[in-house]
Amino acid sequence: MSALLELDAAWYDYAGDIPALAGVSLAVSAGERVAILGANGSGKTTLLKLLAGLLFLRRGTYRAFGREITESLLAKNRFGMFFRKEVGVLFQNVEAQLFNATVADEIAFGPLQFRDPPDIVRRKVEESLDRFGLRALAGRPPFALSGGEKKKVALAAMLAVDPQVLLLDEPTAGLDPRSSRILVDLILEAQEQGKTVVTSTNDLHIVPEIAGRVVVFGEDRRLLATGAPEEILQSRDPLVRPLVCGEGDGPDEEGSCREDDIERIKRKKEIHLR
């Protein structure tokens, strides 16, 4: 299967001397579900911003939809509009992407920008309000909502334009269990529809369900490991293992997480899915 999104030897830094990605090569196939794990500051958010065309590489190449993505290419109306519609992004700080007067206006904004007919826009808004449990908040300004409510509004607005690619940065952070369940269902639904989903998360208990592949970033801003969720979550690698063990009694003598740690992760997943 050919890659839909592909980074080759990608380097990025902030202000010329603050490294964020160091020679990262990563290919994501169409319809794939990928989870990105790593410590804070390891480059996960920068990766998603690069994939979304919000940042541009210092060195290396990024290809998407068969084209090398550059700032000048995205400035061109035809391809730029195509790319912005087909790549949806949810920021970790969703306040940065909420700017309309009401929740309903926020959901309608994307479809209006892409010139959907008014009746289609109204239908998408109505469906989104019901789907995300936002009906009672439709006329309220997004800045007046709670953190979890803002995240749901941002998700609803992103999905209203029906992108092919979903880039989700810590999507379950700040959400209650019911809202997290909605999100997991949306990721699974998106995969069934053939969409490509890349999720950065620290919620390990949702990883086995939302991802078919896991990519781990090290503190040196390089790819540390990649593999199936079960392989990564039970890794004995001393650099990968702390991401899995987290709580509990830590690793056993062979370097793997103890059985009770693995069972803890499984129990958290079962509780989350109820």
Residue frames relative to the residue before (quaternion, step in Angstrom):
aa qw qx qy qz dx dy dz
M 1.0000 0.0000 0.0000 0.0000 0.00 0.00 0.00
S 0.3923 -0.7332 0.5028 0.2361 3.59 -0.75 1.02
A 0.5448 -0.6379 0.4443 0.3145 3.55 -1.18 0.63
L 0.3491 -0.7092 0.5746 0.2120 3.54 -1.07 0.81
L 0.7613 0.1254 -0.0515 0.6340 3.55 1.11 -0.86
E 0.0913 0.8230 -0.5537 0.0883 3.59 -0.79 0.92
L 0.1327 -0.7585 0.6366 0.0438 3.52 -0.85 1.12
D 0.0689 -0.7905 0.6082 0.0201 3.58 -0.97 0.88
A 0.8357 -0.1352 0.0423 0.5306 3.58 -0.58 1.22
A 0.1839 0.8373 -0.4902 0.1574 3.55 0.96 0.95
W 0.0457 -0.7791 0.6250 -0.0135 3.54 -0.92 1.04
Y 0.1028 0.7731 -0.6235 0.0547 3.53 -1.07 0.78
D 0.0196 0.7773 -0.6288 0.0051 3.54 -1.12 0.71
Y 0.4002 -0.6908 0.5522 0.2403 3.53 -1.29 0.49
A 0.8534 0.0643 -0.0871 0.5100 3.56 -1.00 0.91
G 0.6641 -0.5687 0.2909 0.3885 3.55 1.16 0.61
D 0.8183 0.2050 -0.1083 0.5260 3.59 1.16 -0.31
I 0.6229 0.4906 -0.3606 0.4911 3.61 1.22 0.20
P 0.2658 -0.8107 0.4962 0.1606 3.62 -0.11 1.24
A 0.1172 -0.7978 0.5893 0.0493 3.53 -1.08 0.81
L 0.7615 0.0106 -0.0230 0.6477 3.58 1.16 -0.68
A 0.1181 -0.8194 0.5605 0.0206 3.55 -0.90 0.93
G 0.8464 -0.1949 0.0868 0.4879 3.56 -0.14 1.31
V 0.2729 0.7975 -0.4932 0.2149 3.57 1.02 0.79
S 0.0506 -0.7593 0.6483 0.0231 3.55 -0.98 0.94
L 0.1388 0.7891 -0.5745 0.1676 3.56 -0.68 1.14
A 0.0825 -0.7821 0.6168 0.0321 3.56 -0.93 0.95
V 0.0958 -0.7792 0.6189 0.0253 3.56 -0.96 0.95
S 0.3148 -0.7764 0.5215 0.1615 3.56 -0.68 1.12
A 0.6227 -0.5261 0.4176 0.4012 3.55 -1.22 0.42
G 0.8163 0.2344 -0.1926 0.4915 3.56 -0.91 0.94
E 0.5266 0.6454 -0.4083 0.3734 3.59 1.26 -0.01
R 0.2318 -0.7303 0.6238 0.1543 3.56 -1.26 0.60
V 0.0076 -0.8173 0.5721 -0.0679 3.56 -0.49 1.25
A 0.1787 -0.7563 0.6202 0.1063 3.56 -0.98 0.90
I 0.2169 -0.7649 0.5975 0.1042 3.56 -0.99 0.93
L 0.0489 -0.7974 0.6014 -0.0101 3.57 -0.70 1.13
G 0.3267 0.7352 -0.5588 0.2011 3.56 -1.24 0.42
A 0.6274 -0.5410 0.4063 0.3856 3.52 -1.27 0.40
N 0.6325 -0.4983 0.4161 0.4224 3.56 -1.26 0.33
G 0.7951 0.2771 -0.2132 0.4956 3.59 -0.91 0.90
S 0.5311 0.6576 -0.4014 0.3527 3.59 1.25 0.11
G 0.6679 -0.5382 0.2944 0.4215 3.60 1.24 -0.01
K 0.3940 0.7510 -0.4677 0.2491 3.62 1.23 0.03
T 0.6936 0.4647 -0.2831 0.4721 3.58 0.83 -0.97
T 0.6243 0.5327 -0.3386 0.4602 3.59 1.01 -0.78
L 0.6167 0.5488 -0.3408 0.4498 3.58 0.99 -0.81
L 0.6890 0.4797 -0.2918 0.4584 3.58 0.81 -0.97
K 0.6455 0.5157 -0.3252 0.4601 3.60 1.00 -0.76
L 0.6314 0.5104 -0.3318 0.4804 3.58 1.07 -0.66
L 0.6606 0.5013 -0.3076 0.4666 3.58 0.93 -0.87
A 0.6882 0.4771 -0.2697 0.4754 3.57 1.14 -0.68
G 0.4674 -0.6884 0.4430 0.3337 3.61 1.22 -0.11
L 0.4577 0.6669 -0.4580 0.3688 3.57 1.14 0.63
L 0.7272 0.1760 -0.1449 0.6475 3.55 1.35 -0.35
F 0.2256 -0.7748 0.5769 0.1263 3.58 -1.22 0.45
L 0.6019 -0.6369 0.3638 0.3158 3.53 -0.97 0.99
R 0.4197 -0.6499 0.5687 0.2794 3.53 -1.26 0.58
R 0.7734 -0.0160 0.0338 0.6328 3.53 1.12 -0.85
G 0.6819 0.4591 -0.3518 0.4478 3.57 -1.21 0.49
T 0.3899 -0.7140 0.5325 0.2338 3.55 -1.31 -0.09
Y 0.1259 -0.7468 0.6472 0.0873 3.51 -1.31 0.54
R 0.0537 -0.7931 0.6067 -0.0084 3.55 -0.74 1.11
A 0.0581 0.7731 -0.6290 0.0571 3.56 -1.07 0.84
F 0.8330 0.0758 -0.0949 0.5397 3.56 -0.97 0.87
G 0.7033 -0.5021 0.2553 0.4337 3.56 1.07 0.80
R 0.6822 0.4424 -0.2881 0.5059 3.60 1.26 0.12
E 0.4461 -0.6374 0.5415 0.3186 3.56 -1.17 0.56
I 0.3116 -0.7888 0.5077 0.1514 3.55 -0.62 1.19
T 0.0823 0.7649 -0.6309 0.1004 3.53 -0.78 1.14
E 0.6624 -0.5060 0.3688 0.4113 3.54 -1.26 0.33
S 0.6621 0.5103 -0.3106 0.4525 3.58 0.98 -0.82
L 0.6319 0.5267 -0.3428 0.4537 3.60 1.03 -0.70
L 0.7006 0.4645 -0.2837 0.4614 3.58 0.87 -0.88
A 0.5898 0.5658 -0.3677 0.4436 3.59 1.24 -0.31
K 0.5785 0.5692 -0.3817 0.4424 3.58 1.24 -0.29
N 0.5700 -0.6726 0.3565 0.3093 3.53 -0.72 1.12
R 0.7151 0.4833 -0.2893 0.4139 3.57 0.70 -1.06
F 0.7466 0.3680 -0.2360 0.5014 3.59 0.64 -1.05
G 0.6109 0.5701 -0.3544 0.4197 3.58 1.00 -0.75
M 0.6634 0.4884 -0.2973 0.4828 3.59 0.95 -0.88
F 0.6254 0.5347 -0.3307 0.4621 3.58 1.02 -0.83
F 0.6824 0.4943 -0.2899 0.4539 3.58 0.82 -1.01
R 0.6795 0.4981 -0.3003 0.4471 3.61 0.86 -0.94
K 0.6554 0.4919 -0.3236 0.4731 3.58 1.08 -0.60
E 0.7576 0.4353 -0.2189 0.4343 3.56 0.86 -0.95
V 0.7176 0.3418 -0.2390 0.5577 3.62 1.23 -0.22
G 0.0768 -0.8067 0.5860 -0.0007 3.55 -0.39 1.27
V 0.0939 -0.8095 0.5790 0.0241 3.58 -0.95 0.83
L 0.1653 -0.7456 0.6390 0.0918 3.53 -1.11 0.83
F 0.3119 -0.7744 0.5226 0.1728 3.58 -0.51 1.19
Q 0.5743 -0.5554 0.4666 0.3795 3.54 -1.25 0.44
N 0.7279 0.2632 -0.1675 0.6106 3.56 1.08 -0.79
V 0.2006 -0.8463 0.4817 0.1072 3.56 0.13 1.30
E 0.5068 0.6521 -0.4341 0.3599 3.60 1.16 -0.34
A 0.6068 0.5804 -0.3474 0.4174 3.59 1.17 -0.57
Q 0.7627 0.3458 -0.2063 0.5062 3.61 1.17 -0.38
L 0.6063 0.5037 -0.3684 0.4929 3.59 1.24 0.34
F 0.1579 0.8261 -0.5170 0.1591 3.58 -0.46 1.16
N 0.5568 0.6135 -0.4004 0.3915 3.60 1.21 0.05
A 0.6792 -0.5447 0.3264 0.3681 3.55 -1.28 0.44
T 0.8061 0.0860 -0.0244 0.5849 3.58 1.04 -0.75
V 0.6680 -0.4804 0.3840 0.4189 3.55 -1.32 0.25
A 0.6540 0.5102 -0.3185 0.4588 3.60 0.91 -0.87
D 0.6471 0.5128 -0.3154 0.4678 3.59 1.00 -0.81
E 0.6230 0.5518 -0.3369 0.4403 3.57 1.06 -0.78
I 0.6756 0.4818 -0.2906 0.4764 3.58 0.93 -0.88
A 0.6868 0.4966 -0.2814 0.4501 3.58 1.02 -0.80
F 0.5266 0.6937 -0.4026 0.2817 3.59 1.12 -0.61
G 0.6915 0.4905 -0.2938 0.4415 3.60 0.77 -1.00
P 0.6814 0.4754 -0.3068 0.4644 3.62 0.73 -0.94
L 0.6356 0.5200 -0.3362 0.4611 3.60 1.03 -0.68
Q 0.6473 0.5270 -0.3186 0.4491 3.57 1.00 -0.82
F 0.7323 0.3773 -0.2223 0.5215 3.55 1.11 -0.69
R 0.5235 -0.7246 0.3493 0.2809 3.52 1.32 0.63
D 0.1961 0.7504 -0.5918 0.2194 3.55 0.85 0.95
P 0.5601 -0.5908 0.4462 0.3717 3.63 -1.05 0.61
P 0.6503 -0.5629 0.3449 0.3759 3.61 -1.06 0.72
D 0.6648 0.4976 -0.3262 0.4517 3.62 0.92 -0.80
I 0.6299 0.5146 -0.3313 0.4782 3.62 1.08 -0.67
V 0.6284 0.5299 -0.3338 0.4613 3.58 1.00 -0.81
R 0.6613 0.5041 -0.3116 0.4598 3.59 0.88 -0.91
R 0.6491 0.5155 -0.3199 0.4589 3.58 0.97 -0.83
K 0.6580 0.5082 -0.3155 0.4575 3.58 0.93 -0.86
V 0.6405 0.5158 -0.3275 0.4653 3.58 1.00 -0.79
E 0.6678 0.5029 -0.3059 0.4557 3.59 0.86 -0.93
E 0.6666 0.4994 -0.3022 0.4636 3.58 0.91 -0.90
S 0.6665 0.5073 -0.3035 0.4542 3.58 0.96 -0.85
L 0.6256 0.5401 -0.3419 0.4473 3.59 0.98 -0.80
D 0.6912 0.4575 -0.2771 0.4859 3.59 0.96 -0.83
R 0.6587 0.5425 -0.3112 0.4182 3.57 0.90 -0.94
F 0.7784 0.3263 -0.1620 0.5112 3.59 0.98 -0.83
G 0.4861 -0.6849 0.4297 0.3316 3.58 1.23 0.14
L 0.4460 0.7189 -0.4171 0.3320 3.57 1.11 0.71
R 0.3234 0.7937 -0.4778 0.1926 3.58 1.27 0.04
A 0.7051 0.4727 -0.2751 0.4514 3.60 0.85 -0.94
L 0.7045 0.4540 -0.2527 0.4834 3.58 1.26 -0.39
A 0.3515 0.8034 -0.4480 0.1743 3.59 1.28 -0.11
G 0.7739 0.3601 -0.1900 0.4851 3.59 0.95 -0.82
R 0.5534 0.6248 -0.3919 0.3872 3.58 1.26 0.05
P 0.5086 -0.6286 0.4778 0.3434 3.62 -1.12 0.54
P 0.5591 -0.6414 0.4034 0.3366 3.62 -0.87 0.86
F 0.6389 0.5484 -0.3530 0.4080 3.63 0.98 -0.72
A 0.6614 0.5147 -0.3049 0.4524 3.61 1.21 -0.40
L 0.5650 0.6255 -0.3715 0.3893 3.60 1.27 -0.07
S 0.5822 -0.5433 0.4599 0.3928 3.55 -1.31 0.22
G 0.6962 -0.4746 0.3318 0.4243 3.57 -1.28 0.25
G 0.6763 0.4900 -0.2946 0.4644 3.57 0.92 -0.88
E 0.6392 0.5223 -0.3199 0.4651 3.58 1.04 -0.78
K 0.6313 0.5304 -0.3326 0.4577 3.58 0.98 -0.81
K 0.6532 0.5167 -0.3216 0.4506 3.57 0.97 -0.85
K 0.6469 0.5099 -0.3231 0.4659 3.58 0.98 -0.76
V 0.6342 0.5202 -0.3304 0.4669 3.59 1.01 -0.77
A 0.6579 0.5086 -0.3112 0.4602 3.59 0.94 -0.88
L 0.6365 0.5178 -0.3199 0.4738 3.59 1.03 -0.79
A 0.6555 0.5139 -0.3099 0.4585 3.55 0.91 -0.93
A 0.6621 0.5071 -0.3051 0.4598 3.58 0.95 -0.88
M 0.6485 0.5181 -0.3187 0.4576 3.58 0.99 -0.81
L 0.7253 0.4499 -0.2536 0.4551 3.58 0.83 -0.97
A 0.5338 0.6490 -0.4020 0.3637 3.60 1.20 -0.38
V 0.7056 0.4285 -0.2734 0.4938 3.62 1.16 -0.46
D 0.3853 -0.7802 0.4346 0.2323 3.58 1.36 0.15
P 0.0952 0.8269 -0.5479 0.0831 3.63 0.65 1.06
Q 0.5410 -0.6054 0.4777 0.3356 3.56 -1.28 0.44
V 0.7792 0.2583 -0.0986 0.5625 3.57 1.07 -0.87
L 0.1203 -0.7714 0.6223 0.0568 3.57 -0.96 0.94
L 0.0809 -0.7737 0.6283 0.0113 3.56 -0.79 1.10
L 0.0356 -0.8437 0.5320 -0.0629 3.56 -0.29 1.31
D 0.1387 -0.8051 0.5753 0.0401 3.58 -0.59 1.19
E 0.8157 -0.1965 0.0648 0.5402 3.58 -0.34 1.32
P 0.0609 0.8713 -0.4863 0.0253 3.61 0.81 0.93
T 0.7216 0.4372 -0.2705 0.4636 3.63 1.02 -0.61
A 0.4479 0.6864 -0.4670 0.3319 3.61 1.22 -0.10
G 0.8279 0.2014 -0.1670 0.4962 3.56 -0.81 1.03
L 0.6027 0.5632 -0.3662 0.4306 3.59 1.25 0.02
D 0.4658 -0.6403 0.5279 0.3072 3.56 -1.16 0.63
P 0.7120 -0.4758 0.2879 0.4287 3.63 -1.21 0.37
R 0.6470 0.5152 -0.3368 0.4499 3.61 0.95 -0.77
S 0.6744 0.4815 -0.2969 0.4745 3.59 0.92 -0.88
S 0.6171 0.5315 -0.3412 0.4693 3.59 1.07 -0.69
R 0.6320 0.5322 -0.3237 0.4612 3.54 1.05 -0.82
I 0.6179 0.5394 -0.3323 0.4657 3.57 1.03 -0.83
L 0.6636 0.5155 -0.3056 0.4477 3.56 0.93 -0.92
V 0.6525 0.5068 -0.3180 0.4649 3.58 0.89 -0.91
D 0.6436 0.5162 -0.3224 0.4642 3.58 0.96 -0.83
L 0.6414 0.5269 -0.3226 0.4549 3.59 1.03 -0.79
I 0.6370 0.5186 -0.3296 0.4654 3.58 1.00 -0.80
L 0.6624 0.4920 -0.3007 0.4783 3.58 0.96 -0.87
E 0.6397 0.5190 -0.3158 0.4708 3.57 1.03 -0.83
A 0.6423 0.5259 -0.3179 0.4581 3.56 1.00 -0.84
Q 0.6516 0.5093 -0.3176 0.4638 3.56 0.98 -0.82
E 0.6356 0.5232 -0.3265 0.4644 3.59 1.02 -0.76
Q 0.6811 0.4691 -0.2727 0.4916 3.57 1.17 -0.61
G 0.5785 -0.6215 0.3591 0.3876 3.58 1.30 0.09
K 0.4489 0.6931 -0.4567 0.3311 3.59 1.23 0.23
T 0.3931 -0.6847 0.5672 0.2344 3.52 -1.31 0.49
V 0.0554 -0.8216 0.5669 -0.0233 3.58 -0.72 1.09
V 0.0294 -0.7703 0.6368 -0.0153 3.57 -0.79 1.10
T 0.0354 -0.8332 0.5487 -0.0584 3.56 -0.53 1.24
S 0.1983 -0.7292 0.6434 0.1220 3.54 -0.90 0.99
T 0.1533 0.8127 -0.5446 0.1397 3.59 -0.68 1.02
N 0.2706 -0.7163 0.6147 0.1895 3.50 -1.34 0.45
D 0.5446 0.5977 -0.4014 0.4302 3.59 1.30 0.04
L 0.2076 -0.8375 0.4935 0.1091 3.55 0.18 1.30
H 0.6283 0.5799 -0.3494 0.3832 3.58 1.05 -0.67
I 0.6837 0.4492 -0.3124 0.4829 3.65 1.14 -0.29
V 0.4802 0.7217 -0.4154 0.2756 3.58 1.23 -0.40
P 0.6728 0.5031 -0.3463 0.4174 3.67 0.76 -0.84
E 0.7053 0.4510 -0.2814 0.4689 3.58 1.09 -0.56
I 0.7470 0.4271 -0.2476 0.4452 3.61 0.88 -0.82
A 0.7848 0.3263 -0.1518 0.5046 3.61 1.16 -0.40
G 0.2908 -0.7189 0.6018 0.1911 3.49 -1.20 0.65
R 0.7709 0.1320 -0.0867 0.6171 3.55 1.31 -0.34
V 0.1952 -0.7679 0.6028 0.0944 3.55 -1.11 0.77
V 0.1148 -0.7605 0.6372 0.0499 3.54 -1.05 0.90
V 0.1628 -0.8033 0.5702 0.0553 3.58 -0.81 1.04
F 0.2271 -0.7613 0.5957 0.1183 3.56 -0.90 0.99
G 0.3333 -0.7336 0.5585 0.1971 3.55 -1.05 0.83
E 0.6709 -0.5086 0.3559 0.4058 3.55 -1.28 0.20
D 0.6178 0.5243 -0.3476 0.4718 3.60 1.29 -0.20
R 0.4936 -0.6951 0.3898 0.3483 3.61 1.35 0.27
R 0.5480 0.5551 -0.4195 0.4643 3.55 1.14 0.70
L 0.5818 -0.5465 0.4465 0.4043 3.56 -1.26 0.28
L 0.2510 -0.7984 0.5374 0.1036 3.53 -0.74 1.11
A 0.7905 -0.1133 0.1144 0.5910 3.57 0.99 -0.83
T 0.0264 -0.7681 0.6384 0.0436 3.53 -1.31 0.43
G 0.2961 0.7536 -0.5427 0.2235 3.55 -1.02 0.75
A 0.7057 -0.4081 0.3432 0.4665 3.54 -1.34 -0.15
P 0.6568 -0.5353 0.3436 0.4050 3.63 -1.10 0.57
E 0.6688 0.5008 -0.3170 0.4489 3.60 0.87 -0.90
E 0.6381 0.5384 -0.3211 0.4470 3.57 1.02 -0.81
I 0.7038 0.4585 -0.2681 0.4718 3.59 0.89 -0.96
L 0.6956 0.4903 -0.2893 0.4383 3.59 0.87 -0.90
Q 0.7396 0.3269 -0.2210 0.5451 3.60 1.21 -0.34
S 0.2836 0.7974 -0.4904 0.2081 3.58 1.23 0.44
R 0.3173 -0.7369 0.5667 0.1876 3.56 -1.15 0.69
D 0.4123 0.7061 -0.4757 0.3241 3.57 1.27 0.01
P 0.4606 -0.7221 0.4381 0.2729 3.62 -0.69 1.02
L 0.6520 0.4905 -0.3259 0.4776 3.60 1.20 -0.35
V 0.6886 0.4619 -0.2687 0.4902 3.57 1.11 -0.71
R 0.5976 0.6547 -0.3376 0.3165 3.55 1.02 -0.95
P 0.6465 0.5338 -0.3592 0.4100 3.68 0.84 -0.75
L 0.6028 0.5577 -0.3630 0.4403 3.59 1.12 -0.53
V 0.7003 0.4602 -0.2535 0.4833 3.56 1.15 -0.67
C 0.6960 0.4822 -0.2938 0.4436 3.56 0.78 -0.99
G 0.0052 -0.8532 0.5211 0.0203 3.55 0.86 -0.94
E 0.8135 0.0232 0.0436 0.5795 3.54 -0.10 -1.36
G 0.6566 0.5755 -0.3470 0.3425 3.54 -1.25 -0.36
D 0.7535 -0.4448 0.2937 0.3850 3.50 -1.35 -0.29
G 0.5471 -0.6538 0.3926 0.3450 3.57 1.24 0.03
P 0.7670 -0.4139 0.2559 0.4183 3.56 -1.33 -0.15
D 0.4451 -0.6570 0.5309 0.2973 3.51 -1.27 0.46
E 0.7560 -0.4063 0.2612 0.4418 3.56 -1.31 -0.02
E 0.6770 0.4885 -0.3018 0.4604 3.60 1.11 -0.54
G 0.5967 -0.6073 0.3506 0.3901 3.57 1.29 -0.02
S 0.6027 0.5396 -0.3722 0.4550 3.59 1.24 -0.04
C 0.5879 -0.5361 0.4362 0.4204 3.57 -1.21 0.31
R 0.5633 -0.6058 0.4410 0.3482 3.55 -1.06 0.71
E 0.6441 -0.5403 0.3778 0.3878 3.55 -1.18 0.54
D 0.6566 0.5115 -0.3376 0.4396 3.60 0.98 -0.76
D 0.6054 0.5360 -0.3593 0.4659 3.61 1.16 -0.52
I 0.6539 0.5008 -0.3092 0.4754 3.56 0.97 -0.86
E 0.6529 0.5018 -0.3136 0.4729 3.57 0.98 -0.83
R 0.6032 0.5603 -0.3560 0.4421 3.60 1.09 -0.70
I 0.6505 0.5035 -0.3124 0.4751 3.57 0.97 -0.87
K 0.6537 0.5116 -0.3181 0.4580 3.59 0.96 -0.85
R 0.6559 0.5109 -0.3171 0.4564 3.59 0.97 -0.86
K 0.6355 0.5204 -0.3332 0.4629 3.58 0.99 -0.81
K 0.6315 0.5206 -0.3340 0.4677 3.58 1.03 -0.75
E 0.6646 0.5049 -0.3142 0.4524 3.61 0.91 -0.92
I 0.6451 0.5115 -0.3234 0.4665 3.60 0.95 -0.84
H 0.6541 0.5323 -0.3064 0.4415 3.57 0.96 -0.91
L 0.7322 0.4547 -0.2383 0.4477 3.57 1.01 -0.83
R 0.4902 0.6751 -0.4358 0.3378 3.62 1.21 -0.11
